[in-house]
Amino acid sequence: MTFEPHRPTVPAGLRWSAATSAFQIEGSREADGGGRSIWDDYLERPGAIIDGSTGDPGGDSYRHPELDVALAAGLALDRYRFSIPWARLQPDGRGNGNTAALDHYSRFVDLLLEAGVTPFPTLFHWEMPSAMEAEGGWLSRDTVARFADYVAIVADRLGDRVEHWYTLNEPAMTTLQGYAVGALAPGKQLLFDALPTVHHQLLAHARASEALRARGAAQVGLLNNHTWVLPLHDTAEDQQAAALYDIIHNRVFSEPLLTGGYPDLEALGLPAMPVHDGDLEAIVRSIDFYGINFYNPTTITAADAASPIPFDIVPTPGVPVTGFGPEWPIMPSALRDLLIDLHARHPEMPPVIIGENGASFPEPDDAGRVEDPARIDYLAGHIAAVAEAIDAGVPVEEFTVWSLLDNWEWADGYTQRFGLVHVDFETGERTPKASYDWYRDLIASAKAAATTTEESR
């Protein structure tokens, strides 16, 4: 299958979405009695954030939610993915919910519904309350029950209008970057001793799913960050290193959800998961869709024998890169191959949602119109890759652009811009980019084609 630049083949019936997360766009970190999160702690570490920024005011979305809703409505999105931060809703990670914050998100849901956009909240986008992290965070099994309590509080308030939920965003990044190597909050460097956080996150998702379904949820799932793993050389050593990385980044998260069991970690010399009776049974029946965030492939080579980790991540040869440089190579075919491979291994898997896909490129800071053909090419290529996967039988139902707005990009601060909409972080002014117009027109043409097809039947 081929596609013209900027005009990918669009699968009929695909839903269209865009996404943001609270800590990255809201600002107002202490408004309405919000609590302290691990990101409030992390950003205070000297040198932790590349530009020394704090994420406040960011896009100032907490004080001006109507601006974001208008932009989502202007795209004619089917659904808008946003996050509800645990630390703002339950400042200490336990006890009653913060009424003022609950009121805020209730109003936000109403604004979306009035604009004809279905709300699709994420209940954990890395904003662990600091008090919970001090008690062990995702290393502690107690966090599972605390998370389920928080989810129940949110669903009790919003569940009469919200039917579709993401529980967790990218547990792989929380484990690998947050607990294993310290590149993200909470900044721990436990290497393979971080693996218990995998199981506790998946179990927390399962318990949250039970709470949401008990309160009328129609769709519940989580979002795994997946990557297509490539060996640098066609050697037994690099093939083995790539296979191990694939297990750690992908399969240790996908297989419990899709098969009810973990890969054999002990056979690889890794710690076993802290599984209790009934855990895997709860996890395997906990999703109504399989959520995938995808940005790039990962190329692996065998590490030096003295390394504490048996693989090295290296640049992917022969492909262009995003504003992050070699860290984020651009290879749309990797998304197609990932989807087809996952479906081949799990042919009975539920519908698939692409919960994030997008790219950052250098852009000016000041308000103004941005022409961003590189982002358009990136998105067009990945949508075409999704079309190819659908043609191969993969049940993809939704595509989500990251991100609706330029945002505070975690440890990279304001140095990376992912948005369809430019944000001047000094003034808060929002200016749709060329990619916003392109995505709006793509959605309109896709919906018009679907209507014509339906009428012709």
HUDA-V878866 format. One record per residue. N is the residue number from 1. RES is the residue in three letters. BURIAL is # if it has 16 or more other C-alpha atoms within 10 Angstrom, else .. Layout:
n,res,burial
N,RES,BURIAL
N,RES,BURIAL
This chain:
n,res,burial
1,MET,.
2,THR,.
3,PHE,.
4,GLU,.
5,PRO,.
6,HIS,#
7,ARG,#
8,PRO,#
9,THR,#
10,VAL,#
11,PRO,#
12,ALA,.
13,GLY,.
14,LEU,#
15,ARG,#
16,TRP,#
17,SER,#
18,ALA,#
19,ALA,#
20,THR,#
21,SER,#
22,ALA,#
23,PHE,#
24,GLN,#
25,ILE,#
26,GLU,#
27,GLY,#
28,SER,#
29,ARG,#
30,GLU,.
31,ALA,.
32,ASP,#
33,GLY,#
34,GLY,#
35,GLY,#
36,ARG,#
37,SER,#
38,ILE,#
39,TRP,#
40,ASP,#
41,ASP,.
42,TYR,#
43,LEU,#
44,GLU,.
45,ARG,.
46,PRO,.
47,GLY,.
48,ALA,#
49,ILE,#
50,ILE,.
51,ASP,.
52,GLY,#
53,SER,#
54,THR,#
55,GLY,#
56,ASP,#
57,PRO,#
58,GLY,#
59,GLY,#
60,ASP,#
61,SER,#
62,TYR,#
63,ARG,.
64,HIS,.
65,PRO,#
66,GLU,.
67,LEU,.
68,ASP,#
69,VAL,#
70,ALA,.
71,LEU,#
72,ALA,#
73,ALA,#
74,GLY,.
75,LEU,#
76,ALA,#
77,LEU,#
78,ASP,#
79,ARG,#
80,TYR,#
81,ARG,#
82,PHE,#
83,SER,#
84,ILE,#
85,PRO,#
86,TRP,#
87,ALA,#
88,ARG,#
89,LEU,#
90,GLN,#
91,PRO,#
92,ASP,#
93,GLY,#
94,ARG,#
95,GLY,.
96,ASN,.
97,GLY,#
98,ASN,#
99,THR,.
100,ALA,.
101,ALA,#
102,LEU,#
103,ASP,.
104,HIS,.
105,TYR,#
106,SER,#
107,ARG,.
108,PHE,#
109,VAL,#
110,ASP,#
111,LEU,#
112,LEU,#
113,LEU,#
114,GLU,.
115,ALA,#
116,GLY,#
117,VAL,#
118,THR,#
119,PRO,#
120,PHE,#
121,PRO,#
122,THR,#
123,LEU,#
124,PHE,#
125,HIS,#
126,TRP,#
127,GLU,#
128,MET,#
129,PRO,#
130,SER,#
131,ALA,#
132,MET,#
133,GLU,#
134,ALA,.
135,GLU,.
136,GLY,.
137,GLY,#
138,TRP,#
139,LEU,#
140,SER,.
141,ARG,#
142,ASP,.
143,THR,#
144,VAL,#
145,ALA,#
146,ARG,#
147,PHE,#
148,ALA,#
149,ASP,#
150,TYR,#
151,VAL,#
152,ALA,#
153,ILE,#
154,VAL,#
155,ALA,#
156,ASP,.
157,ARG,#
158,LEU,#
159,GLY,#
160,ASP,.
161,ARG,#
162,VAL,#
163,GLU,#
164,HIS,#
165,TRP,#
166,TYR,#
167,THR,#
168,LEU,#
169,ASN,#
170,GLU,#
171,PRO,#
172,ALA,#
173,MET,#
174,THR,#
175,THR,#
176,LEU,#
177,GLN,#
178,GLY,#
179,TYR,#
180,ALA,#
181,VAL,#
182,GLY,#
183,ALA,#
184,LEU,#
185,ALA,#
186,PRO,#
187,GLY,#
188,LYS,#
189,GLN,#
190,LEU,.
191,LEU,#
192,PHE,#
193,ASP,.
194,ALA,#
195,LEU,#
196,PRO,#
197,THR,#
198,VAL,#
199,HIS,#
200,HIS,#
201,GLN,#
202,LEU,#
203,LEU,#
204,ALA,#
205,HIS,#
206,ALA,#
207,ARG,#
208,ALA,#
209,SER,#
210,GLU,#
211,ALA,#
212,LEU,#
213,ARG,#
214,ALA,.
215,ARG,#
216,GLY,#
217,ALA,#
218,ALA,.
219,GLN,#
220,VAL,#
221,GLY,#
222,LEU,#
223,LEU,#
224,ASN,#
225,ASN,#
226,HIS,#
227,THR,#
228,TRP,#
229,VAL,#
230,LEU,#
231,PRO,#
232,LEU,#
233,HIS,.
234,ASP,.
235,THR,.
236,ALA,.
237,GLU,#
238,ASP,#
239,GLN,#
240,GLN,#
241,ALA,#
242,ALA,#
243,ALA,#
244,LEU,#
245,TYR,#
246,ASP,#
247,ILE,#
248,ILE,#
249,HIS,#
250,ASN,#
251,ARG,#
252,VAL,#
253,PHE,#
254,SER,#
255,GLU,#
256,PRO,#
257,LEU,#
258,LEU,#
259,THR,#
260,GLY,.
261,GLY,#
262,TYR,#
263,PRO,#
264,ASP,.
265,LEU,.
266,GLU,.
267,ALA,.
268,LEU,.
269,GLY,.
270,LEU,.
271,PRO,.
272,ALA,.
273,MET,#
274,PRO,.
275,VAL,.
276,HIS,.
277,ASP,.
278,GLY,.
279,ASP,#
280,LEU,#
281,GLU,#
282,ALA,#
283,ILE,#
284,VAL,#
285,ARG,#
286,SER,#
287,ILE,#
288,ASP,#
289,PHE,#
290,TYR,#
291,GLY,#
292,ILE,#
293,ASN,#
294,PHE,#
295,TYR,#
296,ASN,#
297,PRO,#
298,THR,#
299,THR,#
300,ILE,#
301,THR,#
302,ALA,#
303,ALA,#
304,ASP,.
305,ALA,.
306,ALA,.
307,SER,.
308,PRO,.
309,ILE,.
310,PRO,#
311,PHE,#
312,ASP,#
313,ILE,#
314,VAL,.
315,PRO,#
316,THR,#
317,PRO,.
318,GLY,.
319,VAL,.
320,PRO,.
321,VAL,#
322,THR,#
323,GLY,#
324,PHE,.
325,GLY,.
326,PRO,.
327,GLU,#
328,TRP,#
329,PRO,#
330,ILE,#
331,MET,#
332,PRO,#
333,SER,#
334,ALA,#
335,LEU,#
336,ARG,#
337,ASP,#
338,LEU,#
339,LEU,#
340,ILE,#
341,ASP,.
342,LEU,.
343,HIS,#
344,ALA,.
345,ARG,.
346,HIS,.
347,PRO,.
348,GLU,.
349,MET,#
350,PRO,#
351,PRO,.
352,VAL,#
353,ILE,#
354,ILE,#
355,GLY,#
356,GLU,#
357,ASN,#
358,GLY,#
359,ALA,#
360,SER,#
361,PHE,#
362,PRO,.
363,GLU,.
364,PRO,.
365,ASP,.
366,ASP,.
367,ALA,#
368,GLY,.
369,ARG,.
370,VAL,#
371,GLU,.
372,ASP,#
373,PRO,.
374,ALA,.
375,ARG,#
376,ILE,#
377,ASP,#
378,TYR,#
379,LEU,#
380,ALA,#
381,GLY,#
382,HIS,#
383,ILE,#
384,ALA,#
385,ALA,#
386,VAL,#
387,ALA,#
388,GLU,#
389,ALA,#
390,ILE,#
391,ASP,.
392,ALA,.
393,GLY,.
394,VAL,#
395,PRO,#
396,VAL,#
397,GLU,#
398,GLU,#
399,PHE,#
400,THR,#
401,VAL,#
402,TRP,#
403,SER,#
404,LEU,#
405,LEU,#
406,ASP,#
407,ASN,#
408,TRP,#
409,GLU,#
410,TRP,#
411,ALA,#
412,ASP,#
413,GLY,#
414,TYR,#
415,THR,#
416,GLN,#
417,ARG,#
418,PHE,#
419,GLY,#
420,LEU,#
421,VAL,#
422,HIS,#
423,VAL,#
424,ASP,#
425,PHE,#
426,GLU,.
427,THR,.
428,GLY,#
429,GLU,#
430,ARG,#
431,THR,#
432,PRO,#
433,LYS,#
434,ALA,#
435,SER,#
436,TYR,#
437,ASP,.
438,TRP,#
439,TYR,#
440,ARG,#
441,ASP,.
442,LEU,#
443,ILE,#
444,ALA,.
445,SER,.
446,ALA,#
447,LYS,#
448,ALA,.
449,ALA,#
450,ALA,#
451,THR,.
452,THR,.
453,THR,.
454,GLU,.
455,GLU,.
456,SER,.
457,ARG,.
